[in-house]
């Protein structure tokens, strides 16, 4: 199992607290819905593969779940939404 990395909904707040300056902070929602562009299919497959791998590392078998989503993608029925947050930050100088 790989090492756990902190993140999740509080990740952007933790980053903002850890840097000298936040230059921009804005929501960055994603929505992928049919009809899919070629790039959309690539993103959906990458997301499904990542989820399948991560869940598999916990000892659970996600294959049935991901296969249903792959079939839904092939039939152009899967809709993906994500509420992301983009930060543009100033990193600390190497001397800091």
TIMITI-985731 format. One record per atom (N, C-alpha, C): atom name; x, y, z; residue number from 1. Coordinates in nm, 3 decimals, always signed. Each point is the difference from the previous one (the first is absolute). Layout:
REM TIMITI-985731
[pt "CA" [X Y Z] NUM]
...
//
This chain:
REM TIMITI-985731
[pt "N" [+0.085 -0.117 +0.000] 1]
[pt "CA" [-0.085 +0.117 +0.000] 1]
[pt "C" [+0.089 +0.124 +0.000] 1]
[pt "N" [-0.037 +0.100 -0.081] 2]
[pt "CA" [+0.084 +0.119 -0.005] 2]
[pt "C" [-0.024 +0.088 +0.122] 2]
[pt "N" [+0.090 +0.092 +0.019] 3]
[pt "CA" [-0.007 +0.090 +0.114] 3]
[pt "C" [-0.118 +0.097 -0.016] 3]
[pt "N" [-0.071 +0.025 +0.109] 4]
[pt "CA" [-0.112 +0.094 -0.001] 4]
[pt "C" [+0.051 +0.142 -0.012] 4]
[pt "N" [-0.062 +0.076 -0.088] 5]
[pt "CA" [+0.033 +0.143 -0.014] 5]
[pt "C" [-0.122 +0.082 +0.038] 5]
[pt "N" [+0.021 +0.097 +0.084] 6]
[pt "CA" [-0.111 +0.086 +0.042] 6]
[pt "C" [-0.055 +0.075 -0.120] 6]
[pt "N" [-0.126 +0.023 +0.001] 7]
[pt "CA" [-0.064 +0.074 -0.109] 7]
[pt "C" [-0.147 +0.015 +0.032] 7]
[pt "N" [-0.083 -0.012 -0.100] 8]
[pt "CA" [-0.143 +0.009 +0.020] 8]
[pt "C" [-0.048 +0.143 -0.001] 8]
[pt "N" [-0.120 +0.021 +0.049] 9]
[pt "CA" [-0.061 +0.132 -0.006] 9]
[pt "C" [+0.080 +0.109 +0.071] 9]
[pt "N" [+0.082 -0.038 +0.097] 10]
[pt "CA" [+0.077 +0.099 +0.075] 10]
[pt "C" [+0.138 +0.025 -0.062] 10]
[pt "N" [+0.034 -0.070 -0.105] 11]
[pt "CA" [+0.132 +0.011 -0.061] 11]
[pt "C" [+0.035 +0.141 -0.047] 11]
[pt "N" [-0.095 +0.067 -0.064] 12]
[pt "CA" [+0.027 +0.136 -0.048] 12]
[pt "C" [+0.020 +0.096 +0.117] 12]
[pt "N" [-0.079 -0.017 +0.106] 13]
[pt "CA" [+0.019 +0.086 +0.118] 13]
[pt "C" [+0.136 -0.023 +0.063] 13]
[pt "N" [+0.043 -0.126 +0.008] 14]
[pt "CA" [+0.131 -0.030 +0.057] 14]
[pt "C" [+0.111 +0.060 -0.085] 14]
[pt "N" [-0.013 -0.009 -0.131] 15]
[pt "CA" [+0.101 +0.061 -0.088] 15]
[pt "C" [+0.002 +0.151 +0.019] 15]
[pt "N" [-0.117 +0.063 +0.003] 16]
[pt "CA" [-0.006 +0.145 +0.015] 16]
[pt "C" [+0.066 +0.047 +0.130] 16]
[pt "N" [-0.013 -0.080 +0.106] 17]
[pt "CA" [+0.063 +0.036 +0.128] 17]
[pt "C" [+0.151 -0.020 -0.003] 17]
[pt "N" [+0.047 -0.087 -0.088] 18]
[pt "CA" [+0.141 -0.038 +0.001] 18]
[pt "C" [+0.090 +0.086 -0.088] 18]
[pt "N" [-0.058 +0.088 -0.081] 19]
[pt "CA" [+0.080 +0.080 -0.093] 19]
[pt "C" [-0.001 +0.146 +0.042] 19]
[pt "N" [+0.100 +0.076 -0.047] 20]
[pt "CA" [+0.005 +0.141 +0.037] 20]
[pt "C" [-0.116 +0.083 -0.055] 20]
[pt "N" [-0.050 -0.035 -0.120] 21]
[pt "CA" [-0.106 +0.082 -0.058] 21]
[pt "C" [-0.085 -0.082 -0.096] 21]
[pt "N" [-0.131 +0.023 +0.007] 22]
[pt "CA" [-0.094 -0.055 -0.097] 22]
[pt "C" [-0.032 +0.113 -0.097] 22]
[pt "N" [+0.037 -0.019 -0.126] 23]
[pt "CA" [-0.019 +0.104 -0.101] 23]
[pt "C" [-0.138 -0.006 -0.064] 23]
[pt "N" [-0.057 -0.119 -0.008] 24]
[pt "CA" [-0.135 -0.018 -0.055] 24]
[pt "C" [-0.061 -0.125 +0.061] 24]
[pt "N" [-0.129 +0.004 +0.022] 25]
[pt "CA" [-0.073 -0.110 +0.061] 25]
[pt "C" [-0.140 +0.001 -0.060] 25]
[pt "N" [-0.035 -0.107 -0.071] 26]
[pt "CA" [-0.131 -0.002 -0.066] 26]
[pt "C" [-0.051 -0.143 -0.014] 26]
[pt "N" [-0.132 -0.016 -0.004] 27]
[pt "CA" [-0.055 -0.132 -0.026] 27]
[pt "C" [+0.034 -0.042 -0.143] 27]
[pt "N" [+0.012 -0.130 -0.019] 28]
[pt "CA" [+0.031 -0.055 -0.131] 28]
[pt "C" [-0.082 -0.127 -0.021] 28]
[pt "N" [-0.131 +0.018 -0.021] 29]
[pt "CA" [-0.086 -0.118 -0.014] 29]
[pt "C" [+0.023 -0.072 -0.133] 29]
[pt "N" [-0.012 -0.131 +0.004] 30]
[pt "CA" [+0.008 -0.081 -0.121] 30]
[pt "C" [-0.134 -0.068 -0.019] 30]
[pt "N" [-0.041 -0.011 -0.125] 31]
[pt "CA" [-0.118 -0.079 -0.036] 31]
[pt "C" [+0.027 -0.063 -0.135] 31]
[pt "N" [-0.003 -0.131 -0.002] 32]
[pt "CA" [+0.016 -0.074 -0.125] 32]
[pt "C" [-0.130 -0.076 -0.021] 32]
[pt "N" [-0.063 +0.025 -0.114] 33]
[pt "CA" [-0.127 -0.064 -0.029] 33]
[pt "C" [-0.008 -0.031 -0.149] 33]
[pt "N" [-0.086 -0.095 -0.035] 34]
[pt "CA" [-0.015 -0.033 -0.142] 34]
[pt "C" [-0.059 +0.119 -0.076] 34]
[pt "N" [+0.030 +0.010 -0.129] 35]
[pt "CA" [+0.091 -0.086 -0.076] 35]
[pt "C" [+0.145 +0.035 +0.035] 35]
[pt "N" [+0.081 -0.103 +0.017] 36]
[pt "CA" [+0.139 +0.018 +0.041] 36]
[pt "C" [+0.089 +0.038 -0.117] 36]
[pt "N" [+0.091 +0.092 +0.026] 37]
[pt "CA" [+0.111 +0.024 -0.092] 37]
[pt "C" [+0.104 -0.109 +0.027] 37]
[pt "N" [+0.093 -0.018 -0.093] 38]
[pt "CA" [+0.104 -0.102 +0.018] 38]
[pt "C" [+0.077 +0.023 +0.130] 38]
[pt "N" [+0.033 +0.125 +0.031] 39]
[pt "CA" [+0.073 +0.030 +0.124] 39]
[pt "C" [-0.083 -0.037 +0.124] 39]
[pt "N" [-0.133 +0.019 -0.007] 40]
[pt "CA" [-0.086 -0.036 +0.112] 40]
[pt "C" [+0.008 -0.149 +0.030] 40]
[pt "N" [+0.000 -0.082 -0.102] 41]
[pt "CA" [+0.010 -0.144 +0.020] 41]
[pt "C" [+0.133 -0.036 +0.066] 41]
[pt "N" [+0.105 +0.068 -0.040] 42]
[pt "CA" [+0.132 -0.025 +0.059] 42]
[pt "C" [-0.002 +0.036 +0.149] 42]
[pt "N" [-0.057 +0.114 +0.034] 43]
[pt "CA" [-0.008 +0.043 +0.140] 43]
[pt "C" [-0.083 -0.099 +0.081] 43]
[pt "N" [-0.115 -0.040 -0.053] 44]
[pt "CA" [-0.085 -0.094 +0.073] 44]
[pt "C" [+0.070 -0.133 +0.023] 44]
[pt "N" [+0.069 -0.052 -0.102] 45]
[pt "CA" [+0.070 -0.127 +0.017] 45]
[pt "C" [+0.113 +0.014 +0.102] 45]
[pt "N" [+0.069 +0.112 -0.004] 46]
[pt "CA" [+0.109 +0.023 +0.096] 46]
[pt "C" [-0.054 +0.008 +0.143] 46]
[pt "N" [-0.113 +0.068 +0.018] 47]
[pt "CA" [-0.063 +0.008 +0.132] 47]
[pt "C" [-0.042 -0.139 +0.049] 47]
[pt "N" [-0.065 -0.076 -0.088] 48]
[pt "CA" [-0.044 -0.134 +0.040] 48]
[pt "C" [+0.119 -0.089 +0.035] 48]
[pt "N" [+0.106 +0.008 -0.077] 49]
[pt "CA" [+0.120 -0.080 +0.029] 49]
[pt "C" [+0.063 +0.039 +0.133] 49]
[pt "N" [+0.004 +0.131 +0.026] 50]
[pt "CA" [+0.057 +0.049 +0.126] 50]
[pt "C" [-0.083 -0.047 +0.119] 50]
[pt "N" [-0.131 +0.012 -0.011] 51]
[pt "CA" [-0.089 -0.043 +0.108] 51]
[pt "C" [+0.013 -0.151 +0.021] 51]
[pt "N" [+0.001 -0.074 -0.110] 52]
[pt "CA" [+0.013 -0.146 +0.009] 52]
[pt "C" [+0.129 -0.040 +0.071] 52]
[pt "N" [+0.108 +0.066 -0.034] 53]
[pt "CA" [+0.129 -0.030 +0.062] 53]
[pt "C" [+0.000 +0.037 +0.148] 53]
[pt "N" [-0.049 +0.119 +0.032] 54]
[pt "CA" [+0.000 +0.047 +0.139] 54]
[pt "C" [-0.088 -0.088 +0.088] 54]
[pt "N" [-0.118 -0.033 -0.047] 55]
[pt "CA" [-0.090 -0.085 +0.079] 55]
[pt "C" [+0.059 -0.140 +0.012] 55]
[pt "N" [+0.062 -0.050 -0.107] 56]
[pt "CA" [+0.064 -0.131 +0.004] 56]
[pt "C" [+0.109 -0.008 +0.106] 56]
[pt "N" [+0.069 +0.111 +0.024] 57]
[pt "CA" [+0.105 +0.003 +0.102] 57]
[pt "C" [-0.056 -0.016 +0.141] 57]
[pt "N" [-0.128 +0.023 +0.018] 58]
[pt "CA" [-0.061 -0.015 +0.132] 58]
[pt "C" [-0.040 -0.144 +0.030] 58]
[pt "N" [+0.010 -0.086 -0.104] 59]
[pt "CA" [-0.040 -0.139 +0.018] 59]
[pt "C" [-0.138 -0.030 -0.055] 59]
[pt "N" [-0.075 +0.100 -0.038] 60]
[pt "CA" [-0.131 -0.021 -0.061] 60]
[pt "C" [+0.017 -0.024 -0.150] 60]
[pt "N" [-0.096 -0.067 -0.060] 61]
[pt "CA" [+0.002 -0.026 -0.144] 61]
[pt "C" [-0.098 +0.095 -0.068] 61]
[pt "N" [+0.052 +0.102 -0.068] 62]
[pt "CA" [-0.088 +0.099 -0.063] 62]
[pt "C" [-0.038 -0.035 -0.143] 62]
[pt "N" [+0.035 -0.118 -0.047] 63]
[pt "CA" [-0.016 -0.031 -0.142] 63]
[pt "C" [-0.144 +0.008 -0.048] 63]
[pt "N" [-0.097 -0.046 +0.078] 64]
[pt "CA" [-0.140 +0.007 -0.043] 64]
[pt "C" [-0.046 +0.147 -0.011] 64]
[pt "N" [+0.039 +0.080 +0.098] 65]
[pt "CA" [-0.036 +0.142 -0.001] 65]
[pt "C" [+0.058 +0.071 -0.122] 65]
[pt "N" [+0.131 -0.021 -0.025] 66]
[pt "CA" [+0.063 +0.069 -0.113] 66]
[pt "C" [-0.051 -0.054 -0.133] 66]
[pt "N" [-0.031 -0.129 -0.007] 67]
[pt "CA" [-0.053 -0.056 -0.125] 67]
[pt "C" [-0.136 +0.061 -0.034] 67]
[pt "N" [-0.085 +0.019 +0.101] 68]
[pt "CA" [-0.130 +0.066 -0.024] 68]
[pt "C" [+0.021 +0.142 -0.054] 68]
[pt "N" [+0.096 +0.071 +0.056] 69]
[pt "CA" [+0.027 +0.137 -0.048] 69]
[pt "C" [+0.062 +0.001 -0.139] 69]
[pt "N" [+0.082 -0.098 -0.030] 70]
[pt "CA" [+0.057 -0.010 -0.136] 70]
[pt "C" [-0.110 -0.031 -0.102] 70]
[pt "N" [-0.093 -0.087 +0.037] 71]
[pt "CA" [-0.113 -0.027 -0.091] 71]
[pt "C" [-0.086 +0.125 -0.018] 71]
[pt "N" [-0.022 +0.074 +0.109] 72]
[pt "CA" [-0.078 +0.124 -0.010] 72]
[pt "C" [+0.073 +0.103 -0.086] 72]
[pt "N" [+0.133 +0.004 +0.010] 73]
[pt "CA" [+0.078 +0.091 -0.085] 73]
[pt "C" [-0.014 -0.041 -0.146] 73]
[pt "N" [+0.013 -0.128 -0.028] 74]
[pt "CA" [-0.011 -0.049 -0.138] 74]
[pt "C" [-0.138 +0.030 -0.059] 74]
[pt "N" [-0.104 -0.004 +0.085] 75]
[pt "CA" [-0.136 +0.030 -0.044] 75]
[pt "C" [-0.031 +0.149 +0.006] 75]
[pt "N" [+0.099 +0.080 +0.036] 76]
[pt "CA" [-0.016 +0.145 +0.016] 76]
[pt "C" [-0.113 +0.035 +0.098] 76]
[pt "N" [+0.005 -0.062 +0.118] 77]
[pt "CA" [-0.097 +0.028 +0.106] 77]
[pt "C" [+0.064 +0.050 +0.128] 77]
[pt "N" [+0.133 -0.001 +0.008] 78]
[pt "CA" [+0.067 +0.041 +0.123] 78]
[pt "C" [+0.021 +0.151 +0.001] 78]
[pt "N" [-0.035 +0.063 +0.112] 79]
[pt "CA" [+0.026 +0.142 +0.021] 79]
[pt "C" [+0.094 +0.011 +0.120] 79]
[pt "N" [+0.105 +0.078 -0.016] 80]
[pt "CA" [+0.099 +0.019 +0.106] 80]
[pt "C" [+0.002 +0.146 +0.040] 80]
[pt "N" [-0.012 +0.026 +0.129] 81]
[pt "CA" [+0.009 +0.137 +0.052] 81]
[pt "C" [+0.100 +0.002 +0.115] 81]
[pt "N" [+0.081 +0.104 +0.002] 82]
[pt "CA" [+0.096 +0.017 +0.110] 82]
[pt "C" [+0.007 +0.147 +0.036] 82]
[pt "N" [+0.004 +0.028 +0.129] 83]
[pt "CA" [+0.012 +0.136 +0.049] 83]
[pt "C" [+0.145 +0.020 +0.043] 83]
[pt "N" [+0.080 +0.055 -0.088] 84]
[pt "CA" [+0.142 +0.025 +0.028] 84]
[pt "C" [+0.022 +0.145 +0.039] 84]
[pt "N" [+0.116 +0.027 +0.050] 85]
[pt "CA" [+0.038 +0.135 +0.038] 85]
[pt "C" [+0.142 +0.023 -0.050] 85]
[pt "N" [+0.019 +0.104 -0.077] 86]
[pt "CA" [+0.132 +0.033 -0.053] 86]
[pt "C" [+0.064 +0.111 +0.082] 86]
[pt "N" [+0.127 -0.021 +0.034] 87]
[pt "CA" [+0.078 +0.101 +0.071] 87]
[pt "C" [+0.123 +0.033 -0.083] 87]
[pt "N" [+0.031 +0.127 -0.008] 88]
[pt "CA" [+0.127 +0.045 -0.054] 88]
[pt "C" [+0.073 +0.059 +0.121] 88]
[pt "N" [+0.114 -0.060 +0.033] 89]
[pt "CA" [+0.070 +0.041 +0.122] 89]
[pt "C" [+0.143 +0.040 -0.028] 89]
[pt "N" [+0.054 +0.077 +0.090] 90]
[pt "CA" [+0.142 +0.031 -0.003] 90]
[pt "C" [+0.068 -0.096 +0.097] 90]
[pt "N" [+0.096 -0.074 -0.051] 91]
[pt "CA" [+0.074 -0.094 +0.085] 91]
[pt "C" [+0.107 +0.073 +0.079] 91]
[pt "N" [+0.039 -0.054 +0.113] 92]
[pt "CA" [+0.106 +0.064 +0.078] 92]
[pt "C" [+0.132 -0.005 -0.076] 92]
[pt "N" [+0.083 +0.100 +0.021] 93]
[pt "CA" [+0.135 -0.001 -0.058] 93]
[pt "C" [+0.077 -0.116 +0.061] 93]
[pt "N" [+0.098 -0.049 -0.075] 94]
[pt "CA" [+0.082 -0.112 +0.049] 94]
[pt "C" [+0.070 +0.035 +0.131] 94]
[pt "N" [+0.027 +0.127 +0.023] 95]
[pt "CA" [+0.069 +0.043 +0.122] 95]
[pt "C" [-0.092 -0.001 +0.121] 95]
[pt "N" [-0.132 -0.002 -0.022] 96]
[pt "CA" [-0.097 +0.005 +0.112] 96]
[pt "C" [-0.005 -0.129 +0.076] 96]
//
